[in-house]
Amino acid sequence: MGAMIGLPVAVGTGAVRIGSWVFCLYQAAASALLWGAVLAILVTTKKESVVLSAKK
């Protein structure tokens, strides 16, 4: 949510240049961190730990 609001505001005010290498590296690092978190959750979650909400 913060990136959806903060990034356009920062670009609009000139605080961040999208074409800069620093911004590109920052976005790549953030993406890698989020992918790592998703993969860690995927690996640690077992099929048995998922609770189904509807049982017949």
C-alpha atoms as one frame of an Amber mdcrd trajectory, in Angstrom:
protein
   0.000   0.000   0.000   2.821   2.360   0.833   4.557   1.646  -2.466   1.344
   2.234  -4.411   0.989   5.693  -2.890   4.590   6.598  -2.134   6.191   5.706
  -5.462   3.970   7.915  -7.667   4.315  10.790  -5.193   8.110  10.406  -5.082
   8.332  10.274  -8.883   5.959  13.219  -9.262   7.939  15.418  -6.906  11.245
  14.436  -8.496  12.586  12.726  -5.369  13.074   9.458  -7.277  14.175   8.959
 -10.866  12.818   5.697 -12.267  15.620   5.499 -14.855  18.421   5.535 -12.276
  20.489   2.424 -11.524  20.057   2.875  -7.781  16.277   2.714  -8.115  16.572
  -0.324 -10.378  18.828  -2.135  -7.884  16.527  -1.186  -5.003  13.514  -2.631
  -6.799  15.416  -5.816  -7.712  16.505  -6.291  -4.086  12.959  -5.732  -2.811
  11.607  -8.205  -5.360  14.193 -10.832  -4.407  13.360 -10.366  -0.719   9.639
 -10.834  -1.329  10.226 -13.915  -3.525  12.430 -15.355  -0.772   9.684 -14.821
   1.799   7.089 -16.477  -0.425   9.341 -19.454  -1.134  10.186 -19.840   2.575
   6.492 -19.928   3.475   5.814 -22.351   0.628   8.533 -24.744   1.780   7.620
 -24.622   5.473   3.865 -25.043   4.989   2.815 -28.662   4.969  -0.307 -30.064
   3.392  -1.507 -31.336   6.758  -1.324 -27.876   8.344  -3.838 -26.373   5.928
  -7.267 -26.334   7.545 -10.252 -26.750   5.276 -13.202 -24.573   6.158 -15.960
 -26.798   4.773 -16.379 -30.439   5.745 -19.207 -32.752   4.728
